[in-house]
Amino acid sequence: MTISIVQIGGMLSVLSAQGVEKQLMKLAGINKIEVNYVSGSATVTHDDQLASLRDIQKAVKACGYHCSGELLPKHVCQTGVNQ
């Protein structure tokens, strides 16, 4: 299983988030989805062989929202961060 965090732009309410969740759950290989309209993101647990990141992006766009791709936590992008 792969966990991807994707950006979703344009959601205005909890109902928007629920609609995206419902549509993404229709994809084969999706195990779990948590959409947060406040942060404009979705955490998706999926089988990469059945539902790729590209498939997820297409499904988000089909719902009428923007999806520029996968988000990375800031600590992954920062250099010199002690662990």
mmCIF file of the N, C-alpha and C atoms, coordinates in Angstrom:
data_MODEL
# 
_entry.id   MODEL 
# 
loop_
_atom_site.group_PDB 
_atom_site.id 
_atom_site.type_symbol 
_atom_site.label_atom_id 
_atom_site.label_alt_id 
_atom_site.label_comp_id 
_atom_site.label_asym_id 
_atom_site.label_entity_id 
_atom_site.label_seq_id 
_atom_site.pdbx_PDB_ins_code 
_atom_site.Cartn_x 
_atom_site.Cartn_y 
_atom_site.Cartn_z 
_atom_site.occupancy 
_atom_site.B_iso_or_equiv 
_atom_site.pdbx_formal_charge 
_atom_site.auth_seq_id 
_atom_site.auth_comp_id 
_atom_site.auth_asym_id 
_atom_site.auth_atom_id 
_atom_site.pdbx_PDB_model_num 
ATOM 1   N N  . MET A 1 1  ? 0.834   -1.187 0.000   1.00 0.00 ? 1  MET A N  1 
ATOM 2   C CA . MET A 1 1  ? 0.000   0.000  0.000   1.00 0.00 ? 1  MET A CA 1 
ATOM 3   C C  . MET A 1 1  ? 0.874   1.245  0.000   1.00 0.00 ? 1  MET A C  1 
ATOM 4   N N  . THR A 1 2  ? 0.413   2.245  -0.696  1.00 0.00 ? 2  THR A N  1 
ATOM 5   C CA . THR A 1 2  ? 1.090   3.531  -0.789  1.00 0.00 ? 2  THR A CA 1 
ATOM 6   C C  . THR A 1 2  ? 0.200   4.589  -0.168  1.00 0.00 ? 2  THR A C  1 
ATOM 7   N N  . ILE A 1 3  ? 0.798   5.535  0.538   1.00 0.00 ? 3  ILE A N  1 
ATOM 8   C CA . ILE A 1 3  ? 0.051   6.672  1.065   1.00 0.00 ? 3  ILE A CA 1 
ATOM 9   C C  . ILE A 1 3  ? 0.515   7.912  0.319   1.00 0.00 ? 3  ILE A C  1 
ATOM 10  N N  . SER A 1 4  ? -0.425  8.579  -0.337  1.00 0.00 ? 4  SER A N  1 
ATOM 11  C CA . SER A 1 4  ? -0.133  9.806  -1.074  1.00 0.00 ? 4  SER A CA 1 
ATOM 12  C C  . SER A 1 4  ? -0.963  10.941 -0.502  1.00 0.00 ? 4  SER A C  1 
ATOM 13  N N  . ILE A 1 5  ? -0.348  12.102 -0.409  1.00 0.00 ? 5  ILE A N  1 
ATOM 14  C CA . ILE A 1 5  ? -1.069  13.302 0.007   1.00 0.00 ? 5  ILE A CA 1 
ATOM 15  C C  . ILE A 1 5  ? -1.125  14.213 -1.210  1.00 0.00 ? 5  ILE A C  1 
ATOM 16  N N  . VAL A 1 6  ? -2.336  14.457 -1.705  1.00 0.00 ? 6  VAL A N  1 
ATOM 17  C CA . VAL A 1 6  ? -2.496  15.252 -2.919  1.00 0.00 ? 6  VAL A CA 1 
ATOM 18  C C  . VAL A 1 6  ? -3.192  16.574 -2.620  1.00 0.00 ? 6  VAL A C  1 
ATOM 19  N N  . GLN A 1 7  ? -2.823  17.576 -3.384  1.00 0.00 ? 7  GLN A N  1 
ATOM 20  C CA . GLN A 1 7  ? -3.421  18.901 -3.279  1.00 0.00 ? 7  GLN A CA 1 
ATOM 21  C C  . GLN A 1 7  ? -4.734  18.905 -4.035  1.00 0.00 ? 7  GLN A C  1 
ATOM 22  N N  . ILE A 1 8  ? -5.774  19.474 -3.427  1.00 0.00 ? 8  ILE A N  1 
ATOM 23  C CA . ILE A 1 8  ? -7.065  19.628 -4.099  1.00 0.00 ? 8  ILE A CA 1 
ATOM 24  C C  . ILE A 1 8  ? -7.500  21.073 -3.915  1.00 0.00 ? 8  ILE A C  1 
ATOM 25  N N  . GLY A 1 9  ? -7.546  21.815 -4.985  1.00 0.00 ? 9  GLY A N  1 
ATOM 26  C CA . GLY A 1 9  ? -7.917  23.221 -4.909  1.00 0.00 ? 9  GLY A CA 1 
ATOM 27  C C  . GLY A 1 9  ? -9.360  23.458 -5.311  1.00 0.00 ? 9  GLY A C  1 
ATOM 28  N N  . GLY A 1 10 ? -9.999  24.403 -4.637  1.00 0.00 ? 10 GLY A N  1 
ATOM 29  C CA . GLY A 1 10 ? -11.345 24.797 -5.021  1.00 0.00 ? 10 GLY A CA 1 
ATOM 30  C C  . GLY A 1 10 ? -12.465 24.262 -4.156  1.00 0.00 ? 10 GLY A C  1 
ATOM 31  N N  . MET A 1 11 ? -12.142 23.448 -3.155  1.00 0.00 ? 11 MET A N  1 
ATOM 32  C CA . MET A 1 11 ? -13.200 22.935 -2.278  1.00 0.00 ? 11 MET A CA 1 
ATOM 33  C C  . MET A 1 11 ? -13.662 24.050 -1.343  1.00 0.00 ? 11 MET A C  1 
ATOM 34  N N  . LEU A 1 12 ? -14.967 24.146 -1.139  1.00 0.00 ? 12 LEU A N  1 
ATOM 35  C CA . LEU A 1 12 ? -15.521 25.226 -0.339  1.00 0.00 ? 12 LEU A CA 1 
ATOM 36  C C  . LEU A 1 12 ? -16.144 24.787 0.979   1.00 0.00 ? 12 LEU A C  1 
ATOM 37  N N  . SER A 1 13 ? -16.394 23.489 1.122   1.00 0.00 ? 13 SER A N  1 
ATOM 38  C CA . SER A 1 13 ? -17.091 23.039 2.328   1.00 0.00 ? 13 SER A CA 1 
ATOM 39  C C  . SER A 1 13 ? -16.835 21.562 2.586   1.00 0.00 ? 13 SER A C  1 
ATOM 40  N N  . VAL A 1 14 ? -17.370 21.098 3.711   1.00 0.00 ? 14 VAL A N  1 
ATOM 41  C CA . VAL A 1 14 ? -17.304 19.686 4.056   1.00 0.00 ? 14 VAL A CA 1 
ATOM 42  C C  . VAL A 1 14 ? -18.002 18.857 2.979   1.00 0.00 ? 14 VAL A C  1 
ATOM 43  N N  . LEU A 1 15 ? -19.074 19.387 2.417   1.00 0.00 ? 15 LEU A N  1 
ATOM 44  C CA . LEU A 1 15 ? -19.795 18.664 1.363   1.00 0.00 ? 15 LEU A CA 1 
ATOM 45  C C  . LEU A 1 15 ? -18.918 18.450 0.142   1.00 0.00 ? 15 LEU A C  1 
ATOM 46  N N  . SER A 1 16 ? -18.086 19.436 -0.189  1.00 0.00 ? 16 SER A N  1 
ATOM 47  C CA . SER A 1 16 ? -17.143 19.282 -1.295  1.00 0.00 ? 16 SER A CA 1 
ATOM 48  C C  . SER A 1 16 ? -16.189 18.131 -1.005  1.00 0.00 ? 16 SER A C  1 
ATOM 49  N N  . ALA A 1 17 ? -15.656 18.106 0.208   1.00 0.00 ? 17 ALA A N  1 
ATOM 50  C CA . ALA A 1 17 ? -14.720 17.058 0.606   1.00 0.00 ? 17 ALA A CA 1 
ATOM 51  C C  . ALA A 1 17 ? -15.383 15.683 0.550   1.00 0.00 ? 17 ALA A C  1 
ATOM 52  N N  . GLN A 1 18 ? -16.616 15.595 1.021   1.00 0.00 ? 18 GLN A N  1 
ATOM 53  C CA . GLN A 1 18 ? -17.334 14.321 0.996   1.00 0.00 ? 18 GLN A CA 1 
ATOM 54  C C  . GLN A 1 18 ? -17.578 13.847 -0.437  1.00 0.00 ? 18 GLN A C  1 
ATOM 55  N N  . GLY A 1 19 ? -17.853 14.777 -1.334  1.00 0.00 ? 19 GLY A N  1 
ATOM 56  C CA . GLY A 1 19 ? -18.061 14.424 -2.737  1.00 0.00 ? 19 GLY A CA 1 
ATOM 57  C C  . GLY A 1 19 ? -16.796 13.863 -3.368  1.00 0.00 ? 19 GLY A C  1 
ATOM 58  N N  . VAL A 1 20 ? -15.664 14.483 -3.058  1.00 0.00 ? 20 VAL A N  1 
ATOM 59  C CA . VAL A 1 20 ? -14.381 13.992 -3.583  1.00 0.00 ? 20 VAL A CA 1 
ATOM 60  C C  . VAL A 1 20 ? -14.090 12.607 -3.017  1.00 0.00 ? 20 VAL A C  1 
ATOM 61  N N  . GLU A 1 21 ? -14.292 12.430 -1.725  1.00 0.00 ? 21 GLU A N  1 
ATOM 62  C CA . GLU A 1 21 ? -14.081 11.118 -1.108  1.00 0.00 ? 21 GLU A CA 1 
ATOM 63  C C  . GLU A 1 21 ? -14.931 10.051 -1.790  1.00 0.00 ? 21 GLU A C  1 
ATOM 64  N N  . LYS A 1 22 ? -16.176 10.361 -2.013  1.00 0.00 ? 22 LYS A N  1 
ATOM 65  C CA . LYS A 1 22 ? -17.104 9.396  -2.629  1.00 0.00 ? 22 LYS A CA 1 
ATOM 66  C C  . LYS A 1 22 ? -16.635 9.002  -4.024  1.00 0.00 ? 22 LYS A C  1 
ATOM 67  N N  . GLN A 1 23 ? -16.207 9.981  -4.805  1.00 0.00 ? 23 GLN A N  1 
ATOM 68  C CA . GLN A 1 23 ? -15.766 9.693  -6.170  1.00 0.00 ? 23 GLN A CA 1 
ATOM 69  C C  . GLN A 1 23 ? -14.457 8.904  -6.186  1.00 0.00 ? 23 GLN A C  1 
ATOM 70  N N  . LEU A 1 24 ? -13.511 9.263  -5.315  1.00 0.00 ? 24 LEU A N  1 
ATOM 71  C CA . LEU A 1 24 ? -12.236 8.552  -5.288  1.00 0.00 ? 24 LEU A CA 1 
ATOM 72  C C  . LEU A 1 24 ? -12.387 7.117  -4.797  1.00 0.00 ? 24 LEU A C  1 
ATOM 73  N N  . MET A 1 25 ? -13.343 6.870  -3.905  1.00 0.00 ? 25 MET A N  1 
ATOM 74  C CA . MET A 1 25 ? -13.563 5.508  -3.419  1.00 0.00 ? 25 MET A CA 1 
ATOM 75  C C  . MET A 1 25 ? -14.069 4.580  -4.519  1.00 0.00 ? 25 MET A C  1 
ATOM 76  N N  . LYS A 1 26 ? -14.553 5.148  -5.614  1.00 0.00 ? 26 LYS A N  1 
ATOM 77  C CA . LYS A 1 26 ? -15.013 4.331  -6.745  1.00 0.00 ? 26 LYS A CA 1 
ATOM 78  C C  . LYS A 1 26 ? -13.849 3.741  -7.534  1.00 0.00 ? 26 LYS A C  1 
ATOM 79  N N  . LEU A 1 27 ? -12.641 4.294  -7.355  1.00 0.00 ? 27 LEU A N  1 
ATOM 80  C CA . LEU A 1 27 ? -11.475 3.783  -8.066  1.00 0.00 ? 27 LEU A CA 1 
ATOM 81  C C  . LEU A 1 27 ? -11.034 2.452  -7.468  1.00 0.00 ? 27 LEU A C  1 
ATOM 82  N N  . ALA A 1 28 ? -10.697 1.508  -8.327  1.00 0.00 ? 28 ALA A N  1 
ATOM 83  C CA . ALA A 1 28 ? -10.145 0.238  -7.851  1.00 0.00 ? 28 ALA A CA 1 
ATOM 84  C C  . ALA A 1 28 ? -8.793  0.512  -7.205  1.00 0.00 ? 28 ALA A C  1 
ATOM 85  N N  . GLY A 1 29 ? -8.537  -0.135 -6.089  1.00 0.00 ? 29 GLY A N  1 
ATOM 86  C CA . GLY A 1 29 ? -7.245  -0.007 -5.433  1.00 0.00 ? 29 GLY A CA 1 
ATOM 87  C C  . GLY A 1 29 ? -7.182  1.054  -4.355  1.00 0.00 ? 29 GLY A C  1 
ATOM 88  N N  . ILE A 1 30 ? -8.271  1.809  -4.165  1.00 0.00 ? 30 ILE A N  1 
ATOM 89  C CA . ILE A 1 30 ? -8.298  2.815  -3.105  1.00 0.00 ? 30 ILE A CA 1 
ATOM 90  C C  . ILE A 1 30 ? -8.742  2.135  -1.821  1.00 0.00 ? 30 ILE A C  1 
ATOM 91  N N  . ASN A 1 31 ? -7.924  2.267  -0.790  1.00 0.00 ? 31 ASN A N  1 
ATOM 92  C CA . ASN A 1 31 ? -8.223  1.635  0.496   1.00 0.00 ? 31 ASN A CA 1 
ATOM 93  C C  . ASN A 1 31 ? -8.882  2.590  1.471   1.00 0.00 ? 31 ASN A C  1 
ATOM 94  N N  . LYS A 1 32 ? -8.345  3.814  1.546   1.00 0.00 ? 32 LYS A N  1 
ATOM 95  C CA . LYS A 1 32 ? -8.833  4.785  2.519   1.00 0.00 ? 32 LYS A CA 1 
ATOM 96  C C  . LYS A 1 32 ? -8.550  6.189  1.994   1.00 0.00 ? 32 LYS A C  1 
ATOM 97  N N  . ILE A 1 33 ? -9.465  7.112  2.295   1.00 0.00 ? 33 ILE A N  1 
ATOM 98  C CA . ILE A 1 33 ? -9.299  8.504  1.883   1.00 0.00 ? 33 ILE A CA 1 
ATOM 99  C C  . ILE A 1 33 ? -9.737  9.412  3.019   1.00 0.00 ? 33 ILE A C  1 
ATOM 100 N N  . GLU A 1 34 ? -8.942  10.427 3.262   1.00 0.00 ? 34 GLU A N  1 
ATOM 101 C CA . GLU A 1 34 ? -9.318  11.478 4.206   1.00 0.00 ? 34 GLU A CA 1 
ATOM 102 C C  . GLU A 1 34 ? -9.098  12.804 3.492   1.00 0.00 ? 34 GLU A C  1 
ATOM 103 N N  . VAL A 1 35 ? -10.195 13.510 3.192   1.00 0.00 ? 35 VAL A N  1 
ATOM 104 C CA . VAL A 1 35 ? -10.113 14.788 2.490   1.00 0.00 ? 35 VAL A CA 1 
ATOM 105 C C  . VAL A 1 35 ? -10.359 15.905 3.497   1.00 0.00 ? 35 VAL A C  1 
ATOM 106 N N  . ASN A 1 36 ? -9.509  16.922 3.456   1.00 0.00 ? 36 ASN A N  1 
ATOM 107 C CA . ASN A 1 36 ? -9.629  18.069 4.347   1.00 0.00 ? 36 ASN A CA 1 
ATOM 108 C C  . ASN A 1 36 ? -9.797  19.314 3.482   1.00 0.00 ? 36 ASN A C  1 
ATOM 109 N N  . TYR A 1 37 ? -11.003 19.887 3.471   1.00 0.00 ? 37 TYR A N  1 
ATOM 110 C CA . TYR A 1 37 ? -11.247 21.040 2.604   1.00 0.00 ? 37 TYR A CA 1 
ATOM 111 C C  . TYR A 1 37 ? -10.532 22.290 3.103   1.00 0.00 ? 37 TYR A C  1 
ATOM 112 N N  . VAL A 1 38 ? -10.257 22.372 4.415   1.00 0.00 ? 38 VAL A N  1 
ATOM 113 C CA . VAL A 1 38 ? -9.570  23.543 4.968   1.00 0.00 ? 38 VAL A CA 1 
ATOM 114 C C  . VAL A 1 38 ? -8.128  23.597 4.458   1.00 0.00 ? 38 VAL A C  1 
ATOM 115 N N  . SER A 1 39 ? -7.437  22.461 4.504   1.00 0.00 ? 39 SER A N  1 
ATOM 116 C CA . SER A 1 39 ? -6.051  22.423 4.034   1.00 0.00 ? 39 SER A CA 1 
ATOM 117 C C  . SER A 1 39 ? -5.965  22.216 2.524   1.00 0.00 ? 39 SER A C  1 
ATOM 118 N N  . GLY A 1 40 ? -7.081  21.836 1.908   1.00 0.00 ? 40 GLY A N  1 
ATOM 119 C CA . GLY A 1 40 ? -7.085  21.590 0.468   1.00 0.00 ? 40 GLY A CA 1 
ATOM 120 C C  . GLY A 1 40 ? -6.256  20.388 0.080   1.00 0.00 ? 40 GLY A C  1 
ATOM 121 N N  . SER A 1 41 ? -6.402  19.323 0.872   1.00 0.00 ? 41 SER A N  1 
ATOM 122 C CA . SER A 1 41 ? -5.602  18.129 0.591   1.00 0.00 ? 41 SER A CA 1 
ATOM 123 C C  . SER A 1 41 ? -6.391  16.858 0.871   1.00 0.00 ? 41 SER A C  1 
ATOM 124 N N  . ALA A 1 42 ? -5.870  15.776 0.317   1.00 0.00 ? 42 ALA A N  1 
ATOM 125 C CA . ALA A 1 42 ? -6.442  14.454 0.575   1.00 0.00 ? 42 ALA A CA 1 
ATOM 126 C C  . ALA A 1 42 ? -5.305  13.489 0.862   1.00 0.00 ? 42 ALA A C  1 
ATOM 127 N N  . THR A 1 43 ? -5.476  12.686 1.894   1.00 0.00 ? 43 THR A N  1 
ATOM 128 C CA . THR A 1 43 ? -4.534  11.618 2.195   1.00 0.00 ? 43 THR A CA 1 
ATOM 129 C C  . THR A 1 43 ? -5.179  10.337 1.688   1.00 0.00 ? 43 THR A C  1 
ATOM 130 N N  . VAL A 1 44 ? -4.508  9.703  0.735   1.00 0.00 ? 44 VAL A N  1 
ATOM 131 C CA . VAL A 1 44 ? -5.082  8.546  0.050   1.00 0.00 ? 44 VAL A CA 1 
ATOM 132 C C  . VAL A 1 44 ? -4.186  7.328  0.265   1.00 0.00 ? 44 VAL A C  1 
ATOM 133 N N  . THR A 1 45 ? -4.771  6.266  0.806   1.00 0.00 ? 45 THR A N  1 
ATOM 134 C CA . THR A 1 45 ? -4.068  4.995  0.927   1.00 0.00 ? 45 THR A CA 1 
ATOM 135 C C  . THR A 1 45 ? -4.537  4.131  -0.235  1.00 0.00 ? 45 THR A C  1 
ATOM 136 N N  . HIS A 1 46 ? -3.575  3.714  -1.069  1.00 0.00 ? 46 HIS A N  1 
ATOM 137 C CA . HIS A 1 46 ? -3.963  3.014  -2.303  1.00 0.00 ? 46 HIS A CA 1 
ATOM 138 C C  . HIS A 1 46 ? -2.923  1.997  -2.731  1.00 0.00 ? 46 HIS A C  1 
ATOM 139 N N  . ASP A 1 47 ? -3.371  1.054  -3.554  1.00 0.00 ? 47 ASP A N  1 
ATOM 140 C CA . ASP A 1 47 ? -2.490  0.090  -4.190  1.00 0.00 ? 47 ASP A CA 1 
ATOM 141 C C  . ASP A 1 47 ? -2.011  0.748  -5.478  1.00 0.00 ? 47 ASP A C  1 
ATOM 142 N N  . ASP A 1 48 ? -0.732  1.052  -5.553  1.00 0.00 ? 48 ASP A N  1 
ATOM 143 C CA . ASP A 1 48 ? -0.178  1.786  -6.688  1.00 0.00 ? 48 ASP A CA 1 
ATOM 144 C C  . ASP A 1 48 ? -0.327  1.033  -8.009  1.00 0.00 ? 48 ASP A C  1 
ATOM 145 N N  . GLN A 1 49 ? -0.470  -0.281 -7.949  1.00 0.00 ? 49 GLN A N  1 
ATOM 146 C CA . GLN A 1 49 ? -0.645  -1.067 -9.169  1.00 0.00 ? 49 GLN A CA 1 
ATOM 147 C C  . GLN A 1 49 ? -2.047  -0.900 -9.760  1.00 0.00 ? 49 GLN A C  1 
ATOM 148 N N  . LEU A 1 50 ? -3.028  -0.622 -8.901  1.00 0.00 ? 50 LEU A N  1 
ATOM 149 C CA . LEU A 1 50 ? -4.417  -0.479 -9.349  1.00 0.00 ? 50 LEU A CA 1 
ATOM 150 C C  . LEU A 1 50 ? -4.853  0.976  -9.486  1.00 0.00 ? 50 LEU A C  1 
ATOM 151 N N  . ALA A 1 51 ? -4.336  1.840  -8.629  1.00 0.00 ? 51 ALA A N  1 
ATOM 152 C CA . ALA A 1 51 ? -4.707  3.264  -8.649  1.00 0.00 ? 51 ALA A CA 1 
ATOM 153 C C  . ALA A 1 51 ? -3.432  4.092  -8.474  1.00 0.00 ? 51 ALA A C  1 
ATOM 154 N N  . SER A 1 52 ? -2.914  4.589  -9.576  1.00 0.00 ? 52 SER A N  1 
ATOM 155 C CA . SER A 1 52 ? -1.690  5.384  -9.529  1.00 0.00 ? 52 SER A CA 1 
ATOM 156 C C  . SER A 1 52 ? -2.015  6.819  -9.102  1.00 0.00 ? 52 SER A C  1 
ATOM 157 N N  . LEU A 1 53 ? -0.967  7.565  -8.804  1.00 0.00 ? 53 LEU A N  1 
ATOM 158 C CA . LEU A 1 53 ? -1.145  8.972  -8.461  1.00 0.00 ? 53 LEU A CA 1 
ATOM 159 C C  . LEU A 1 53 ? -1.819  9.706  -9.620  1.00 0.00 ? 53 LEU A C  1 
ATOM 160 N N  . ARG A 1 54 ? -1.457  9.365  -10.827 1.00 0.00 ? 54 ARG A N  1 
ATOM 161 C CA . ARG A 1 54 ? -2.069  9.984  -12.015 1.00 0.00 ? 54 ARG A CA 1 
ATOM 162 C C  . ARG A 1 54 ? -3.572  9.680  -12.083 1.00 0.00 ? 54 ARG A C  1 
ATOM 163 N N  . ASP A 1 55 ? -3.965  8.457  -11.763 1.00 0.00 ? 55 ASP A N  1 
ATOM 164 C CA . ASP A 1 55 ? -5.392  8.084  -11.744 1.00 0.00 ? 55 ASP A CA 1 
ATOM 165 C C  . ASP A 1 55 ? -6.147  8.917  -10.708 1.00 0.00 ? 55 ASP A C  1 
ATOM 166 N N  . ILE A 1 56 ? -5.521  9.108  -9.551  1.00 0.00 ? 56 ILE A N  1 
ATOM 167 C CA . ILE A 1 56 ? -6.137  9.892  -8.490  1.00 0.00 ? 56 ILE A CA 1 
ATOM 168 C C  . ILE A 1 56 ? -6.310  11.340 -8.939  1.00 0.00 ? 56 ILE A C  1 
ATOM 169 N N  . GLN A 1 57 ? -5.265  11.900 -9.559  1.00 0.00 ? 57 GLN A N  1 
ATOM 170 C CA . GLN A 1 57 ? -5.338  13.275 -10.062 1.00 0.00 ? 57 GLN A CA 1 
ATOM 171 C C  . GLN A 1 57 ? -6.467  13.431 -11.085 1.00 0.00 ? 57 GLN A C  1 
ATOM 172 N N  . LYS A 1 58 ? -6.581  12.486 -11.993 1.00 0.00 ? 58 LYS A N  1 
ATOM 173 C CA . LYS A 1 58 ? -7.645  12.530 -13.012 1.00 0.00 ? 58 LYS A CA 1 
ATOM 174 C C  . LYS A 1 58 ? -9.027  12.510 -12.356 1.00 0.00 ? 58 LYS A C  1 
ATOM 175 N N  . ALA A 1 59 ? -9.196  11.672 -11.338 1.00 0.00 ? 59 ALA A N  1 
ATOM 176 C CA . ALA A 1 59 ? -10.490 11.567 -10.659 1.00 0.00 ? 59 ALA A CA 1 
ATOM 177 C C  . ALA A 1 59 ? -10.838 12.868 -9.943  1.00 0.00 ? 59 ALA A C  1 
ATOM 178 N N  . VAL A 1 60 ? -9.840  13.511 -9.329  1.00 0.00 ? 60 VAL A N  1 
ATOM 179 C CA . VAL A 1 60 ? -10.079 14.794 -8.656  1.00 0.00 ? 60 VAL A CA 1 
ATOM 180 C C  . VAL A 1 60 ? -10.500 15.841 -9.688  1.00 0.00 ? 60 VAL A C  1 
ATOM 181 N N  . LYS A 1 61 ? -9.811  15.880 -10.802 1.00 0.00 ? 61 LYS A N  1 
ATOM 182 C CA . LYS A 1 61 ? -10.138 16.848 -11.850 1.00 0.00 ? 61 LYS A CA 1 
ATOM 183 C C  . LYS A 1 61 ? -11.523 16.578 -12.439 1.00 0.00 ? 61 LYS A C  1 
ATOM 184 N N  . ALA A 1 62 ? -11.903 15.298 -12.526 1.00 0.00 ? 62 ALA A N  1 
ATOM 185 C CA . ALA A 1 62 ? -13.230 14.941 -13.024 1.00 0.00 ? 62 ALA A CA 1 
ATOM 186 C C  . ALA A 1 62 ? -14.329 15.440 -12.092 1.00 0.00 ? 62 ALA A C  1 
ATOM 187 N N  . CYS A 1 63 ? -13.993 15.631 -10.807 1.00 0.00 ? 63 CYS A N  1 
ATOM 188 C CA . CYS A 1 63 ? -14.952 16.174 -9.835  1.00 0.00 ? 63 CYS A CA 1 
ATOM 189 C C  . CYS A 1 63 ? -15.090 17.685 -9.972  1.00 0.00 ? 63 CYS A C  1 
ATOM 190 N N  . GLY A 1 64 ? -14.221 18.296 -10.786 1.00 0.00 ? 64 GLY A N  1 
ATOM 191 C CA . GLY A 1 64 ? -14.297 19.735 -10.991 1.00 0.00 ? 64 GLY A CA 1 
ATOM 192 C C  . GLY A 1 64 ? -13.346 20.544 -10.122 1.00 0.00 ? 64 GLY A C  1 
ATOM 193 N N  . TYR A 1 65 ? -12.354 19.874 -9.512  1.00 0.00 ? 65 TYR A N  1 
ATOM 194 C CA . TYR A 1 65 ? -11.405 20.565 -8.648  1.00 0.00 ? 65 TYR A CA 1 
ATOM 195 C C  . TYR A 1 65 ? -10.020 20.531 -9.277  1.00 0.00 ? 65 TYR A C  1 
ATOM 196 N N  . HIS A 1 66 ? -9.157  21.396 -8.807  1.00 0.00 ? 66 HIS A N  1 
ATOM 197 C CA . HIS A 1 66 ? -7.784  21.444 -9.284  1.00 0.00 ? 66 HIS A CA 1 
ATOM 198 C C  . HIS A 1 66 ? -6.954  20.442 -8.498  1.00 0.00 ? 66 HIS A C  1 
ATOM 199 N N  . CYS A 1 67 ? -6.009  19.806 -9.171  1.00 0.00 ? 67 CYS A N  1 
ATOM 200 C CA . CYS A 1 67 ? -5.094  18.882 -8.498  1.00 0.00 ? 67 CYS A CA 1 
ATOM 201 C C  . CYS A 1 67 ? -3.731  19.034 -9.143  1.00 0.00 ? 67 CYS A C  1 
ATOM 202 N N  . SER A 1 68 ? -2.836  19.750 -8.463  1.00 0.00 ? 68 SER A N  1 
ATOM 203 C CA . SER A 1 68 ? -1.512  19.980 -9.043  1.00 0.00 ? 68 SER A CA 1 
ATOM 204 C C  . SER A 1 68 ? -0.541  18.852 -8.732  1.00 0.00 ? 68 SER A C  1 
ATOM 205 N N  . GLY A 1 69 ? -0.947  17.916 -7.928  1.00 0.00 ? 69 GLY A N  1 
ATOM 206 C CA . GLY A 1 69 ? -0.082  16.768 -7.663  1.00 0.00 ? 69 GLY A CA 1 
ATOM 207 C C  . GLY A 1 69 ? 0.078   16.469 -6.197  1.00 0.00 ? 69 GLY A C  1 
ATOM 208 N N  . GLU A 1 70 ? 1.133   15.737 -5.916  1.00 0.00 ? 70 GLU A N  1 
ATOM 209 C CA . GLU A 1 70 ? 1.372   15.259 -4.566  1.00 0.00 ? 70 GLU A CA 1 
ATOM 210 C C  . GLU A 1 70 ? 2.056   16.335 -3.727  1.00 0.00 ? 70 GLU A C  1 
ATOM 211 N N  . LEU A 1 71 ? 1.618   16.445 -2.490  1.00 0.00 ? 71 LEU A N  1 
ATOM 212 C CA . LEU A 1 71 ? 2.225   17.367 -1.532  1.00 0.00 ? 71 LEU A CA 1 
ATOM 213 C C  . LEU A 1 71 ? 3.246   16.603 -0.702  1.00 0.00 ? 71 LEU A C  1 
ATOM 214 N N  . LEU A 1 72 ? 4.306   17.280 -0.335  1.00 0.00 ? 72 LEU A N  1 
ATOM 215 C CA . LEU A 1 72 ? 5.299   16.689 0.548   1.00 0.00 ? 72 LEU A CA 1 
ATOM 216 C C  . LEU A 1 72 ? 5.344   17.481 1.847   1.00 0.00 ? 72 LEU A C  1 
ATOM 217 N N  . PRO A 1 73 ? 5.455   16.808 2.964   1.00 0.00 ? 73 PRO A N  1 
ATOM 218 C CA . PRO A 1 73 ? 5.604   17.543 4.223   1.00 0.00 ? 73 PRO A CA 1 
ATOM 219 C C  . PRO A 1 73 ? 6.846   18.419 4.174   1.00 0.00 ? 73 PRO A C  1 
ATOM 220 N N  . LYS A 1 74 ? 6.799   19.589 4.805   1.00 0.00 ? 74 LYS A N  1 
ATOM 221 C CA . LYS A 1 74 ? 7.916   20.533 4.763   1.00 0.00 ? 74 LYS A CA 1 
ATOM 222 C C  . LYS A 1 74 ? 9.221   19.905 5.238   1.00 0.00 ? 74 LYS A C  1 
ATOM 223 N N  . HIS A 1 75 ? 9.156   19.045 6.262   1.00 0.00 ? 75 HIS A N  1 
ATOM 224 C CA . HIS A 1 75 ? 10.398  18.486 6.793   1.00 0.00 ? 75 HIS A CA 1 
ATOM 225 C C  . HIS A 1 75 ? 11.115  17.595 5.772   1.00 0.00 ? 75 HIS A C  1 
ATOM 226 N N  . VAL A 1 76 ? 10.410  17.081 4.774   1.00 0.00 ? 76 VAL A N  1 
ATOM 227 C CA . VAL A 1 76 ? 11.026  16.271 3.743   1.00 0.00 ? 76 VAL A CA 1 
ATOM 228 C C  . VAL A 1 76 ? 11.819  17.164 2.784   1.00 0.00 ? 76 VAL A C  1 
ATOM 229 N N  . CYS A 1 77 ? 11.365  18.363 2.579   1.00 0.00 ? 77 CYS A N  1 
ATOM 230 C CA . CYS A 1 77 ? 11.982  19.269 1.620   1.00 0.00 ? 77 CYS A CA 1 
ATOM 231 C C  . CYS A 1 77 ? 13.137  20.068 2.218   1.00 0.00 ? 77 CYS A C  1 
ATOM 232 N N  . GLN A 1 78 ? 13.170  20.227 3.525   1.00 0.00 ? 78 GLN A N  1 
ATOM 233 C CA . GLN A 1 78 ? 14.199  21.041 4.157   1.00 0.00 ? 78 GLN A CA 1 
ATOM 234 C C  . GLN A 1 78 ? 15.514  20.281 4.247   1.00 0.00 ? 78 GLN A C  1 
ATOM 235 N N  . THR A 1 79 ? 16.602  20.997 3.977   1.00 0.00 ? 79 THR A N  1 
ATOM 236 C CA . THR A 1 79 ? 17.917  20.373 4.125   1.00 0.00 ? 79 THR A CA 1 
ATOM 237 C C  . THR A 1 79 ? 18.495  20.740 5.483   1.00 0.00 ? 79 THR A C  1 
ATOM 238 N N  . GLY A 1 80 ? 19.300  19.856 6.022   1.00 0.00 ? 80 GLY A N  1 
ATOM 239 C CA . GLY A 1 80 ? 19.957  20.134 7.289   1.00 0.00 ? 80 GLY A CA 1 
ATOM 240 C C  . GLY A 1 80 ? 19.080  19.991 8.512   1.00 0.00 ? 80 GLY A C  1 
ATOM 241 N N  . VAL A 1 81 ? 17.944  19.335 8.388   1.00 0.00 ? 81 VAL A N  1 
ATOM 242 C CA . VAL A 1 81 ? 17.049  19.145 9.534   1.00 0.00 ? 81 VAL A CA 1 
ATOM 243 C C  . VAL A 1 81 ? 17.509  17.906 10.298  1.00 0.00 ? 81 VAL A C  1 
ATOM 244 N N  . ASN A 1 82 ? 17.742  18.067 11.579  1.00 0.00 ? 82 ASN A N  1 
ATOM 245 C CA . ASN A 1 82 ? 18.145  16.938 12.421  1.00 0.00 ? 82 ASN A CA 1 
ATOM 246 C C  . ASN A 1 82 ? 16.954  16.060 12.727  1.00 0.00 ? 82 ASN A C  1 
ATOM 247 N N  . GLN A 1 83 ? 17.208  14.779 12.773  1.00 0.00 ? 83 GLN A N  1 
ATOM 248 C CA . GLN A 1 83 ? 16.115  13.858 13.068  1.00 0.00 ? 83 GLN A CA 1 
ATOM 249 C C  . GLN A 1 83 ? 16.282  13.246 14.405  1.00 0.00 ? 83 GLN A C  1 
# 
